[in-house]
Each structure stands twice: as structure tokens, then as C-alpha cells.
């Protein structure tokens, strides 16, 4: 049927199934599926439909990190606080799964995620969830929500933070302080959270009338190895006065930038300003608070549960992007020579 309609199996499931996955399907696509249904004489199996509708008030949470977080410093912990509170408020118990038992972030294979079907629906956390497996769950009518933007996967519901607007705000703040030459340091990663931050950074440069060419982004698979004090001094000699790093699970971009500035003897913010698109690694809590923005992790966790609960109930629902709060911090100041 999917082949005849020229769409994915997940899209067929969304059009025919009772559960709505929170992603709008165009009328043209819907009509293609319905035309294929009529052409093939398809009739839904009522027994399968009744089985799929069974509920036990359990929501799954699946983490694609190599180990499940065990302390409050782990970056996923605040997400889970929001998840737990919202689930309890809605009368759901939680079933916690961890990707470590199937290879962590590398979990793959046709049976890799089957055990999440013990729950009524499942929330997934992680930058590198297996697309084929998630779409297979969606195609089967199983309620799925990904915590973090995944709009490239048709039919998959997700909740996310507005990293684009938040990154634009950080750049606007640096521009207002007189910085005309700003470089973004990021990991070599195509995760949507990373691309959103870069997009917002470049948009912020454009809005401030600043150059956003290739030289404005330093992308590295190993920033802690490649971002040296010598490279940082070279940028300063070229007129760069501010540096922005993305937040990731590893924190490598910010660590690399912080260490390079220290090793180069750069006084921040007197000699150069630093900013972080997100929150610093917990083990660096003793450092000066970086200028940047805070990711509303508990609110994102709660929003994910609200969306998942709606899908379990067979309701069509979406959650808006959650805004990130600007953080003034102590690492950004006027550009050298700027009043």
C-alpha cells in the first residue's frame, strides 16, 4: 500500500490508524493513501485494532546513552524530573529502559526497541536514536515521542527547545557589545540540536549585519585536540573578538574553547568574550558563569509526557517549541576598543 501511494509505511499508519502522532499530514498525501486503500480493497483487522488500543497506564522512557543517569549532574536528569512529575500528575507509572543493554547509542536491528511495547507509549531521549526503529514503531501505531527535534522523520512526534531563537539572542547580545567578528565552535555532528544552534548563530550574524561565511564556524570531530592555544591566538590576530560554543552531551566544544583561552593567556572578557549556547558541564560549575542561555530541561520533559499521553489517548496534539532563557553570565563584555 505504501509503495502504491508513494509514501512511507509510517505515513500509511498515520492516515489509517486511530492514533495521531502529532504531525500534520497534507491533504494531498492523505488522499494518495486513501486512493491506494480503495485500489487494494484494504480492510483493517478489528482484532489487531482492539489489541493496539489496550492500555495499562505505563509510559516508557528509553535513553540512548551508554548508561542510564545515576546522579543529579547528568545532563538528562532534569529532563527526567519533568517527566516523572508530569507522569505522576496524569496518573501514569514509568517504565525505564536503557540503550546500554542493546549497545547504547548504537542500538540497531529489527528487534532493538521491541521491549518498549510493554508500555502504552514511549519517550526517547538521545541525539542519535535509530531512525528506522523509531519509524517502525510509528508505522505499527505505537505512540512514540522523541525529546528533541526530529522533523526529518515523517510521522514521528517530538518536543524541542527553541535553540534557533536562543542562539540568535546570544549573537545579538555580543553584537550590541561591539563584537564584529565572531566564531562558533561546534562538534562535527549532524544532530538537529547542533544544526539548530548553528542556524540560529548564522541568522544572528545576518541580522546584525556581520559576516557569516565559512570562517565563522569551526567544526571539528575532536575540538579538544584541534582547538589549540595557537589557533585561538591566530583568530585573535585576525580580529576575532568573541567565540561561541555549542552545548552537547560531552561538553567538548566548550571545554576546548575554555582550555584554549586559558592556555593562550586570554583574559575573558577583557581580551575576548566567550559564550555558550546552552549550559556548562556540571563539573565546571566552579568556573565563571558563561554568557549564553539555559535549556529548560524539566519543562521539556513535562511537555514530552503531555504529548505522549495525548497520543496514547488517541488524540491529535502538538507541543510548541519551549523557549530558552537568556543568561547574562560573566564571560562576555565590550569588544576591545568598544566604549
N, C-alpha and C positions, 0 to 999 in steps of 0.2 A: 504494500500500500504506500509506504514512504517513497519507494522508488518511482511508482506511478505518479505520485503527486509532486515529485521533485523536491521533497523536503526531508528533514531528519526524522528518525523514529520518535525522538523526543517531542517534536512538533506535532506529530500524529497523536501521541498520547495526550498532549495538552488540549488539542481540539476535541478529542473524543471522550476524555476522562472527566469524571465528576470533580476531581481536584484541580484547582487552578494554581499554577506555580508562580504567580505574581509577576509574570512578564507578558506584556501585551502581544497578541498575535494579530497581524494585519488581516483585514477582511479578505484581501486577495489570497493570502496564504490559507486562511481558514476555508475559503471556497474551493481551493485546489484539493484540500484534504477531503472535503465533503463530496466533491465530484468523484474522487478515487473510491470513496466508500460506496457510492451508488454503482460505479462501474464494476466493482468486485463483489457486490452483494454482501458486504460485511455486516455481521450481527454480533454485538457484544455478548460475551459469556456471562450470564447473570450470576452464576456461582462464583466465578472469579471476582466479579464486582463486589459481591457481598463479603468475600474474604478480604479483599483490599480495604473495605470500609471498616473492618474490625478495629477497635481501639482498646488500649489498656492504660491510657494516661501516663505513658512513658515517653520522654523525649531523649534522643541520643545526642551526645556531644563527642565528636571524633576529632582528635588532634593529629596533625601530620608532622609534629615534631618527633624527634627520635625517642624522647622520654616525656611522660606527662609531667607538667609542672608540679613541683612539690613545695615551693616556698613562695612567699609573697613578692619576691623580687623578680620572679619570672614574668616576662612581658605579657604572657597570656592570662596571668592570674586576675587582673582587673576585669578582663572580658568575662571570666568565669564567675566573678562576683555578681556582675549584672545578670548573667544567665541564670544563676541559682535563685536570685531574688525574684526575678520576673516569673520563672517557672513555678516557684512556690506560691506566688500571688495568684497564679492561674490554675493551681491545683494539679500541676504535673510533677511527677518524680523524674529524676535524671538518671540515665544510664551512660556512664563514661567509658569511652573507647579510646585506645591509644594506637597510633600508627606504628609504634615500635615493635609490636608483635608480628607485623607483616612487612617489616623493612622500613619503618619510619616514612620519611618523605618520599621514598622510592616505592611505596606500596603500589602494586600493579597486578594485573591478571584478572580474569573474569570473575573470580570469587573473592577478590581482595576486600570488598566492602560489604559482602553479603550479611555479615553478622549484625550490621546496624538495623536490619529489618526486625530485630527483636523489639525495637521501639516503634512508636506511631509515626515518627519522623525523625530526622537527624540534622543537627547543626554541624558544619565542618569548619575547622579553623586551620589555617596554614597557607603559606604563599605558593606552595607547589602541589596542590591536590590533583590527583589524576583525572583529567578531563573525561576520558572515555567511561570510567567507572561512575562518575557523578551523573553523566548523561544517561547511562544505563538505568540508574535508579529513577531518574526523572521519567524516562520512557516507560518504566513499569508502573508509573503512577505513585511512586513512593515520595512523600513530602521531604524535600531537601532545601536547606538554606545554607549558603556559603557566607561566612563572615569575611567580607572584603569583596570589592568589585570583581565580578566575573561576567560582564555582559557579552563577552565573546562566545560564551557557551549558551546557545539558544535554548530557552526554556528553563534555565537554572535561576532560581530566586536568590537574591543576595542583599545584604545590607553593607553599607560602607560609610567611611568618613569622607568629607569634602576636602580631600588633600589639595585639589587644584586651587580652590579659593584661598585656603590657608597659606599655601606656598606663595601665591600672588601677594598676599598681605605682607609676608616677610620681606619679599623683594621691594615692595612699596616702602616699607619702613627703612630699609637700607638706602634706597634712592633718596628718601627725604633727608637722610643724614649726609647726603652729598656723595655717596658712592656711585661712580660712573662705570666702573669696570668690576664685575662680579663673576665669580666662577662657582659652579655647582660641582661637588664631589659626590659621585654615586657609584654603587657596585654595578658590575656587568650582569644585570638581572632584568628579565622582561616581565617580572611580576607586575600586575596592574597598579599596586600601590606605589611602585617605583616610577612607572611611566606617568602616573597622575602627578606625582611630585615634580617630575621634570617638566611636564606640560605646564603646570602652574608657574614654575620658575621662569620658563621661557615667555609665558604670557605676561608675567610681571615685568620682565625686562622690556617687552614690546610696549606695554602700557606706559612705562617710564621713559620711553624713547632711548633705550640703551641697546647696545649690540647683543644679539642673541645667536651669533654664528657658532660653528663647531667648537671654537676655542672657549666658549662659555661653559661647556660641560666636560668634565674629566670623568670618564667612565672606565673603571678598572675591575678586573676579576680578583685582584689582590691589592686593594688600596693601602693596606698596612705595609705592604712590601714596596709598592711603586710610588706612593706619595711620600717622597723624602724631603728632608730639610732643604736640600739643594733645589729640588723642583719648586718648592714653595718660594725660596728666595728668587728664583727665576721669574715667577709670576709677579712678585712684588717689584722687581726691576722693570717689568713690562707695564707697570701701572695698575695692577690689580690691587684693590684696597679692601675687598670683602670676599669672604668664602662662605659657601653654604653647603652643608652636608645633609644627606637623607638619613632618616632612621630606618634601620632594618632589624631583623631578629638578632643578628650578630653585633650590630653597632659598629661594624668595621670602618665605615666611611667617616663617622665622627671620631672614632679613636685615632684613625690615621691622620686626620686633619689636626686634631688636638696635639698629637705627638710631634707632628712635623713643625707646628708653630712653636712648640716648646723647644725642640732641638735647634730650630733656626734662631732662637733668641728673640722671637717676635712678642712684643708686649701687646696683649689684647685687652681693651680695644684701642689703645693709643696708636700702635703701628698698623694694625689691620683689625677688621671686625670679623667675627665668626658668628654663624647662625646655624641652627639645627632644625630641619623640617620634621619635627616630632620631639620625643622625649629622650634624654640621655640614658645610657645603660645604667642600671641601678648601682653597679659597683663604682660608678664615677660620681656618686651623689655628693661627695665632698668637694668637688670642683665648683668653680663659679657657675651659677645657673646660666645656661646658654639662651641667648635670644632665639625665639622660634615659636612653636605652637605645641599645645598639648592635645594628644589624641584622646577623645572621650571614650575610653575603653568600656567602663561599666555601662554607659548609655548604649553603646553599640551592641553589647551582649544582650541587654534588655530588648532592644529593637529586633534583634535576630529571633528571640523567643516569641515576641509578639507576632512576627511574620510567620514563623513556623507553626505556631498554634492556630493561626488563621488557615493555613494550608491544610493542616490536619483536620480542621472542621469543614473542609471543602469550600472555603470562602476565597474569593479573589481579592488579593490585598497586595499592597506595596508599602515600603517604608522609605521616607525621604532620606537623602544623604544627611548625615549628622555633622553639624558644624564643629570645627576645631577652634579652641580659644587661643588667641594670640598671647604669647608670653614675652614680656619685655626683656627679662634676663639682664645679664651683666656683661655680655661679650660683644656687644655692638655699640659703637659710638660714632661720632662725626668722622668723616673721612679726613685723613691728614691734609691740613691746609684749608679745610672747610670750617667756616665760623660756627 
